[in-house]
């Protein structure tokens, strides 16, 4: 399995998340994935709830299509994600026994990793396990079905299962809000380093930290702290990659040019800090064109104009932050 594929000489692999519906339905959608990407990953199709809307069957078809298409193009693919607090099926919420929850978790990881073994360069083993506001009463980990049923040990359980099931895939711990300036972000970076250290102390393999990189035009990147974070991980033998880069722009007033300029500044600052720490394994955006982005649905602009979170505009033309990349 190519470790996140072959970038252009001197570069790091660039990738983007891909969505099944436009892949099937929009004839223009696939082209930039072929021309721009060393790597693609199914944005949603490997999430627990989409893979297993019912308990008995795994719905591997859509992710198989996307992954095999990428491999046929000579690209790498990666998996997102085994453990997440969101997008879980109702039947999983109804599993209340600890021992049964553990069996479900291990079985899910084993069967899914086994199905894709040899085809995925890496897996997000756990996604967003750090508390939104760590340091508050709830402790360092975020509330989830897995934390409620199994406690913090669901994290090492998941890493151990993934390592057994796919020894060739790099195992990633993925999270958000790890790049900005301020106490809350310092705490989140510290919690991430703690979790990785604890996994290593217990002899679990964790190959890399994924920084999602959902940036905000109005938040300041802490380049120094981000670089230090990368160096600290490197000293622990742990890699780093940007996994879900995009820009949330609801706070920016002005026209499309002003929005795009603000985005290219924050992306540039982010990449400067990232590359100053250790060479990232990959830089991956959460889509390519503004035509398809979760940001428009979840954090729309207040002036009613469309969000512009990604490197290409809705017509597929590269924007200022494409140049920053
Ligand atoms: C989002 C997708 O982009 C949407 O299409 C979906 O409806 C919800 O999930 N952090 C993550 C991603 O780890 O999985 C989320 O993706 C965005 C935030």
Boltz pocket constraint, residues with backbone or C-beta under 6 A from the ligand:
constraints:
  - pocket:
      binder: B
      contacts: [[A, 43], [A, 44], [A, 127], [A, 128], [A, 212], [A, 244], [A, 293], [A, 294]]
      max_distance: 6.0
